[in-house]
Amino acid sequence: MAFPLFKDLTKSVNDLLKKGYPSADKYAFRVESDTTSESGIQFTPSIQKTASGVEGEMKAKFTARDATVTTVANLKEEVSLEVSPTKAIRGFKWAALIGSTASTFLEKLRGKLTIEHRTDYSTTAVSFDYAPTAGKGGDPVKANLSSVVGSKDAGFAGGFDVELSQTGEMKAISLAVLYSRVDMDVSLFSKNGTLGTTVGANFFQKSPLFGRDTTVGGEITYDLGRRNTLLTLGAQFKPAETSTVKTRIDTKGLMGVSLSEKLRDNLTMTWTADWNVFGEGVFQYGVKLAFK
């Protein structure tokens, strides 16, 4: 197995502490389905209620002539088409995406090209984004370069990610070092960008102390400019074969809870909530029904 990309170095702890809560997902109610036709086309329709209104999306994915094609259309009239090969050639793989709004296709045309190279000890990725309407006057073109090197046997990996403007100016740089085992990840990281410089550390562990289906994790960050420290702790466990419970809390008082229950073989219901234990902010919740 090749080394992960830079964005995946801290994926385990990020999924545990941030993914699946209302403050991240931004919906109050969501219904989604995932089905595959006899011809091999995978359809994923979804509809959700957010603070700004009702949003809907249809995604179709299929493989033809050694390439995977993904199309997406939503109620905002946004459409996109992404093509990528199913197999890497000498470690190289690419993906190209083009999208726009149906009513003003040329005016809001956007695109992205990503090229990756993977080996047993390193990964490198380069991407170019074109979005003329993004950022309200910001650069229509931006580029990202990231690289990771390490040793699978030793369990160490380290890398960087650099964001460049269309003039070649460095807008942000991130660094990370990861120590990984089968049931544990520990990493150190830093990010310097327009919002200042942040340094931190996190850990992710499948803990045998609470059972084989329990994971715990935590992250501590320090903002060098604002001189603020934030500590976040989280855990996930399965009280039953069909149930999953996840929770997290940070030193600002933000508490999150997620309860997921498999009602049938093809139906899962998830209830999530966010609130501040110090009484600040508002109570947020989300309910999702997933059919497969």
Residue pairs with C-beta under 8 A, 6 or more apart in sequence:
1 152
2 91
2 118
2 119
2 120
2 123
3 118
3 119
3 120
3 121
3 122
3 123
3 148
3 149
3 150
3 152
3 157
4 11
4 123
4 148
4 157
5 116
5 123
5 125
5 146
5 148
6 123
6 125
6 146
6 147
6 148
6 159
6 160
6 161
6 174
6 176
7 146
7 161
9 148
9 157
9 159
9 176
9 178
9 187
9 189
10 176
10 178
10 185
10 187
10 189
10 202
12 185
12 204
12 217
13 185
13 187
13 202
13 203
13 204
13 217
13 218
13 219
16 204
16 215
16 217
16 234
16 235
16 236
16 246
16 248
17 202
17 217
17 218
17 219
17 232
17 234
17 248
18 24
20 246
20 258
20 270
20 272
21 248
21 256
21 258
21 272
21 274
21 286
22 28
22 256
22 272
22 273
22 274
22 284
22 285
22 286
23 254
23 256
23 274
23 284
25 272
25 286
26 50
26 51
27 48
27 49
27 50
27 55
27 286
27 288
28 48
28 49
28 50
28 51
28 285
28 286
28 287
29 48
29 49
29 286
29 287
29 288
30 46
30 47
30 48
30 49
30 286
30 287
30 288
30 289
31 46
31 47
31 48
31 288
31 289
31 291
32 44
32 45
32 46
32 47
32 288
32 289
32 290
32 291
33 43
33 44
33 45
33 46
33 290
33 291
33 292
34 42
34 43
34 44
34 290
34 291
34 292
35 42
35 43
35 291
35 292
36 42
36 43
37 43
39 62
40 62
40 63
41 60
41 61
41 62
42 60
42 61
42 62
43 58
43 59
43 60
44 58
44 59
44 60
44 61
45 56
45 57
45 58
45 59
46 56
46 57
46 59
47 54
47 55
47 56
47 57
48 54
48 55
48 56
49 55
54 75
55 74
55 75
55 76
56 74
56 75
57 72
57 73
57 74
57 75
58 72
58 73
58 74
59 70
59 71
59 72
60 70
60 71
60 72
61 68
61 69
61 70
61 71
62 68
62 69
63 69
63 86
66 85
66 86
66 87
67 83
67 84
67 85
67 86
68 83
68 84
68 85
68 86
69 81
69 82
69 83
70 81
70 82
70 83
71 79
71 80
71 81
71 82
72 78
72 79
72 80
72 99
73 79
73 80
76 101
77 101
77 102
77 103
78 99
78 100
78 101
78 102
79 99
79 100
79 101
79 102
80 97
80 98
80 99
80 100
81 97
81 98
81 99
82 95
82 96
82 97
82 98
83 95
83 96
83 97
84 93
84 94
84 95
84 96
85 93
85 94
87 93
88 116
88 118
91 117
91 118
91 119
92 115
92 116
92 117
93 115
93 116
93 117
93 118
94 113
94 114
94 115
94 116
95 112
95 113
95 114
96 111
96 112
96 113
96 114
97 111
97 112
97 113
98 109
98 110
98 111
99 109
99 110
99 111
100 106
100 108
100 109
100 110
101 107
101 108
107 133
108 132
108 133
109 130
109 132
110 129
110 130
110 131
110 132
110 133
110 134
111 129
111 130
112 127
112 128
112 129
112 130
113 127
113 128
114 125
114 126
114 127
115 125
115 126
115 127
116 123
116 124
116 125
117 123
117 124
117 125
120 152
121 149
121 150
121 151
121 152
122 147
122 148
122 149
122 150
123 147
123 148
123 159
124 145
124 146
124 147
124 148
125 144
125 145
125 146
125 147
126 143
126 144
126 145
127 143
127 144
128 141
128 142
128 143
129 141
129 142
129 143
129 144
130 140
130 141
131 140
132 140
134 140
139 165
139 166
139 167
140 166
141 165
141 166
142 163
142 164
142 165
142 166
142 171
143 163
143 164
143 166
144 161
144 162
144 163
144 164
145 161
145 162
145 164
146 159
146 160
146 161
146 162
147 159
147 160
148 157
148 158
148 159
149 157
149 158
149 159
150 156
150 157
150 158
150 178
151 157
155 179
155 180
155 181
156 177
156 178
156 179
156 180
157 177
157 178
157 180
158 175
158 176
158 177
158 178
159 175
159 176
160 173
160 174
160 175
160 176
161 173
161 174
162 170
162 172
162 173
162 174
163 170
163 171
163 172
163 173
163 193
164 170
164 171
165 171
171 193
171 194
172 191
172 192
172 193
172 194
173 191
173 192
173 193
174 189
174 190
174 191
174 192
175 189
175 190
175 191
176 187
176 188
176 189
176 190
177 187
177 188
177 189
178 185
178 186
178 187
179 185
179 186
179 187
180 186
183 205
183 206
183 208
184 203
184 204
184 205
184 206
185 202
185 203
185 204
185 205
186 201
186 202
186 203
186 204
187 201
187 202
187 203
188 199
188 200
188 201
189 199
189 200
189 201
189 202
190 197
190 198
190 199
190 200
191 197
191 198
196 223
196 224
196 225
196 226
197 223
197 224
197 225
198 221
198 222
198 223
198 224
199 221
199 222
199 224
200 219
200 220
200 221
200 222
201 219
201 220
202 217
202 218
202 219
202 220
203 217
203 218
203 219
204 215
204 216
204 217
205 215
205 216
205 217
206 212
206 214
206 215
207 214
207 215
207 216
210 216
210 237
211 237
211 238
213 237
213 238
214 235
214 236
214 237
214 238
215 235
215 236
215 237
216 233
216 234
216 235
216 236
217 233
217 234
217 235
218 231
218 232
218 233
218 234
219 231
219 232
220 229
220 230
220 231
220 232
221 229
221 230
222 228
222 229
222 230
223 229
223 230
229 251
230 250
230 251
230 252
231 250
231 251
232 248
232 249
232 250
232 251
233 248
233 249
233 250
234 246
234 247
234 248
234 249
235 246
235 247
235 248
236 244
236 245
236 246
236 247
237 244
237 245
238 244
238 245
239 245
242 261
242 262
243 259
243 260
243 261
243 262
244 258
244 259
244 260
245 257
245 258
245 259
245 260
246 256
246 257
246 258
246 260
247 255
247 256
247 257
247 258
248 255
248 256
249 255
249 256
249 277
252 276
252 278
253 276
253 277
253 278
253 280
254 274
254 275
254 276
254 281
255 274
255 275
255 276
255 277
256 272
256 273
256 274
257 272
257 273
258 270
258 271
258 272
259 270
259 271
259 272
260 268
260 269
260 270
260 271
261 268
261 269
261 270
262 268
263 269
266 291
266 292
267 289
267 290
267 291
267 292
268 289
268 290
268 292
269 287
269 288
269 289
269 290
270 286
270 287
270 288
270 290
271 285
271 286
271 287
272 285
272 286
272 287
272 288
273 283
273 284
273 285
273 286
274 283
274 284
274 285
275 281
275 282
275 283
275 284
